[in-house]
Amino acid sequence: MTVSLITGTTSGLGLATARVLLDRGDRVIAAVRDPERATRLLPGVEARHLDLSDLDSVRAFTTGLRSDHRRLDLLINNAGVMGMPRTLTAQGHEMQFGVNHLGHFALTGLLLDMLAAGRDPRVVTVSSHLHRKGELRFEDLTGATDYQPMTAYNQSKLANAVFGIELQRRLTAAGSPIRSVLAHPGFARTGLQQAATVGFNRMMLRISTPLIAQGPEQGALPILYAATDPSVRGGEFYGPSGPGKLRGSPKLVPPSADARDPRLAAHLWAVSEQLTGVDYALESHSR
């Protein structure tokens, strides 16, 4: 039985993904802020509390998981927040960068040894087509100087893409059996749009989402493909095949030039280790 861990399964893409994995017979661990809600929505799921905006919660979650599980076959870094007013995490990081990137960076690093013990192990990190508009502003990661909600979101999604590709570089160099893969849902109705931003951007999202967006079940297809298809290789990026890569069946899509930049990746990695206190020490996980 495949042991799969998904962050953020109480709505949208995570809920749709978890349902498919449960139907195929996976033992699904839902890492969520509200375990009772996850259990109601997903009978048969193993729900555990995780707050990605608090790195202490991430560490507590991984400690608890180790007490009950020896291995992990699949990790899907799915949970996220979008376009919110400037808010800080428990450790003082900008919320979108903190939840979407730093929380998942820490979670993945703390679970690497369990993944290395898994069967055909994979890490799937959910980015966005908006990563192409992102810029990593290392001089102001908290947004203290100039904060724009969607600019911060795009930055966090670029960080996801840079992380997923750099993780594969490091896994390959270490001889690890783990594959790191990226996916994005295109434009999908996930609930993020309803909570996103204020003013004009929020109005436009609320108007365009019902007209253009595909449902979460369709948006989850690239994630499921990246997570389950035998042909998928580490470092690849999957998204919808339709016009503008906004909807359609899954296909291999090219990441942005920044996402592929090894120097940018090395800088982000060093900053992420410093901000989270998580050292991957990949050499200890090679076979």
C-alpha positions in Angstrom: 0.0 0.0 0.0 1.3 3.4 -1.0 1.7 5.8 1.9 0.8 9.3 0.7 0.9 12.6 2.5 -0.9 15.7 1.2 -0.9 19.1 2.7 -4.2 21.1 2.5 -6.9 18.5 1.8 -10.1 20.2 3.2 -10.9 22.0 -0.1 -10.0 22.5 -3.7 -7.1 20.7 -5.3 -6.0 18.9 -2.2 -9.5 17.5 -1.5 -9.8 16.3 -5.1 -6.3 14.7 -5.1 -6.9 12.9 -1.8 -10.2 11.4 -3.0 -8.5 9.9 -6.1 -5.6 8.5 -4.0 -8.0 7.0 -1.5 -10.0 5.4 -4.3 -6.9 3.8 -5.7 -6.1 2.3 -2.3 -3.5 4.6 -0.9 -3.1 5.2 2.8 -3.6 8.9 2.7 -2.3 11.2 5.5 -4.0 14.6 5.4 -1.8 17.3 6.9 -4.3 20.1 7.7 -5.1 22.9 10.2 -8.5 21.2 10.9 -8.2 17.4 11.2 -11.9 17.0 12.2 -13.0 18.7 8.9 -10.6 16.5 6.9 -12.0 13.4 8.5 -15.6 14.4 7.7 -14.8 15.2 4.1 -12.5 12.2 3.5 -13.7 9.0 5.3 -10.7 6.7 5.7 -8.1 9.4 5.7 -5.6 9.7 8.5 -5.9 13.4 9.5 -3.1 15.2 11.4 -2.8 18.8 12.5 -0.2 20.9 10.6 0.0 24.7 10.4 2.5 25.6 7.7 2.6 29.2 9.0 4.3 28.0 12.1 7.7 26.2 11.8 7.3 24.8 15.3 4.1 23.1 14.1 6.0 21.7 11.2 8.5 20.2 13.5 5.9 18.8 15.9 4.0 17.3 12.9 7.1 15.4 11.6 8.0 14.2 15.1 4.5 12.8 15.5 4.5 11.2 12.0 7.7 9.4 12.8 6.2 7.8 15.9 3.5 6.1 13.7 5.1 5.5 10.3 8.4 4.1 9.2 8.3 5.2 5.5 6.6 7.7 3.2 6.1 7.0 -0.5 4.6 10.2 -1.7 4.6 13.8 -0.4 2.4 16.4 -2.2 3.2 19.9 -1.1 -0.2 21.4 -2.1 -1.5 23.7 0.7 -1.3 27.4 0.0 -2.6 30.9 0.5 -3.1 33.6 -2.1 -3.2 37.3 -2.5 -3.9 38.2 1.1 -3.1 41.5 2.9 0.3 41.7 4.4 0.5 39.3 7.3 3.4 37.6 9.1 3.8 34.0 10.2 4.6 32.9 13.7 8.3 33.3 13.0 7.9 36.7 11.3 8.0 35.8 7.6 5.6 37.2 5.0 2.6 34.8 5.1 2.5 33.7 1.4 6.2 33.1 1.2 6.1 31.5 4.6 3.3 29.0 4.0 3.7 28.3 0.3 7.5 28.0 0.3 9.2 28.0 3.7 6.7 25.7 5.4 6.9 23.1 2.6 10.7 23.5 2.4 11.0 22.7 6.1 8.4 19.8 5.9 10.2 18.2 2.9 13.6 18.4 4.5 12.4 16.9 7.8 10.8 14.0 6.0 13.6 13.2 3.5 14.8 10.1 5.4 11.2 8.7 5.6 10.9 9.3 1.8 14.2 7.7 1.1 12.9 4.5 2.8 9.8 4.6 0.6 8.7 2.7 -2.5 9.4 4.7 -5.6 9.3 7.9 -3.5 8.3 11.2 -5.0 7.9 14.8 -3.8 5.3 16.8 -5.9 5.4 20.5 -5.2 2.4 22.5 -6.5 3.4 25.7 -8.2 1.4 28.0 -10.5 1.6 29.3 -14.1 2.0 32.7 -12.3 5.5 31.6 -11.2 6.5 33.2 -14.6 5.6 36.6 -13.2 7.4 36.1 -10.0 10.6 37.7 -8.8 12.6 36.7 -5.7 13.1 39.9 -3.8 15.7 38.7 -1.3 16.3 42.3 -0.1 12.6 42.5 1.2 11.2 39.0 1.6 8.8 40.1 4.3 7.3 42.9 2.1 8.1 45.5 4.7 9.1 48.1 2.1 6.8 47.4 -0.8 4.0 44.9 -0.4 1.5 43.9 -3.2 -0.6 40.9 -2.5 -0.3 39.2 -5.9 3.3 40.2 -6.4 4.0 38.3 -3.1 2.0 35.3 -4.3 3.9 35.2 -7.6 7.1 35.3 -5.7 6.1 32.3 -3.5 5.1 30.3 -6.6 8.4 31.0 -8.2 10.1 29.9 -5.0 8.1 26.6 -5.3 9.3 26.1 -8.8 12.9 26.9 -8.0 12.8 24.6 -5.0 11.4 21.7 -6.9 14.0 21.8 -9.6 16.9 22.5 -7.2 15.8 19.6 -5.0 16.0 17.2 -7.9 19.6 18.5 -8.7 20.6 17.8 -5.1 18.8 14.4 -5.0 20.6 13.3 -8.2 24.0 14.5 -6.9 23.4 12.5 -3.7 22.3 9.3 -5.5 18.9 9.5 -3.7 16.0 7.4 -5.0 13.6 10.3 -4.4 12.1 12.1 -7.4 11.1 15.8 -7.1 8.4 16.8 -9.6 6.5 20.0 -10.1 2.8 20.5 -11.1 0.4 23.4 -11.6 -3.4 23.3 -12.0 -3.8 26.1 -14.5 -6.8 28.3 -13.6 -8.9 26.2 -11.3 -11.7 26.9 -8.9 -10.0 26.2 -5.6 -11.5 28.7 -3.1 -8.2 30.7 -3.1 -9.7 33.2 -5.5 -12.6 34.0 -3.2 -10.2 34.8 -0.4 -7.6 36.5 -2.5 -6.7 40.2 -2.5 -8.7 43.3 -2.1 -10.2 45.8 -4.4 -9.8 45.5 -8.2 -7.9 42.2 -8.3 -10.4 40.5 -6.1 -13.3 41.8 -8.2 -11.6 40.5 -11.4 -10.9 37.1 -10.0 -14.5 36.7 -8.8 -15.8 37.7 -12.2 -13.4 35.6 -14.3 -13.2 32.4 -12.1 -16.8 31.1 -12.9 -16.4 32.0 -16.6 -12.9 30.6 -17.3 -11.7 28.3 -14.5 -11.9 24.5 -14.6 -13.1 22.6 -11.6 -10.8 21.3 -8.9 -11.1 17.7 -10.2 -9.7 18.8 -13.5 -7.1 21.1 -11.9 -5.9 18.2 -9.8 -5.0 16.1 -12.9 -1.5 17.5 -13.4 -0.8 16.9 -9.7 -2.0 13.3 -9.9 -0.1 12.7 -13.1 3.1 14.0 -11.5 2.4 11.8 -8.4 1.5 8.5 -10.1 2.5 8.1 -13.7 5.4 5.7 -14.1 7.0 7.7 -16.9 7.4 10.9 -14.9 11.1 11.9 -14.3 12.6 14.0 -11.5 12.8 17.7 -12.3 9.8 17.7 -14.7 6.9 20.2 -14.5 3.3 19.2 -15.5 0.4 21.5 -16.2 -2.7 21.7 -18.4 -2.3 21.4 -22.1 -4.9 23.9 -23.3 -4.6 27.5 -24.5 -2.4 29.5 -22.1 -1.8 26.4 -20.1 -4.9 27.4 -18.1 -7.0 24.2 -18.5 -7.0 20.9 -20.2 -5.4 17.5 -19.8 -1.9 17.2 -18.2 1.3 17.6 -20.2 4.9 18.4 -19.7 5.3 22.2 -19.5 8.5 24.3 -19.5 9.3 26.2 -16.3 10.5 29.8 -16.5 14.2 30.7 -17.0 14.4 31.9 -13.4 13.0 28.6 -12.1 15.8 26.8 -13.9 18.6 29.2 -12.8 21.1 27.2 -10.6 22.6 30.3 -9.1 19.2 31.7 -8.1 18.4 28.3 -6.7 21.5 28.1 -4.6 20.8 31.5 -3.1 17.2 30.6 -2.3 18.3 27.3 -0.8 20.8 29.0 1.5 18.2 31.6 2.6 15.6 29.0 3.1 17.9 26.8 5.3 18.7 29.9 7.3 15.1 31.0 7.8 13.8 27.6 8.6 16.7 26.1 10.5 16.4 22.9 8.4 19.6 21.4 6.9 18.8 18.8 4.2 22.2 17.0 4.6 21.3 15.0 1.5 24.5 12.9 1.6 23.0 10.9 4.5 20.0 9.8 2.4 21.8 8.3 -0.6 21.7 4.6 -1.4 
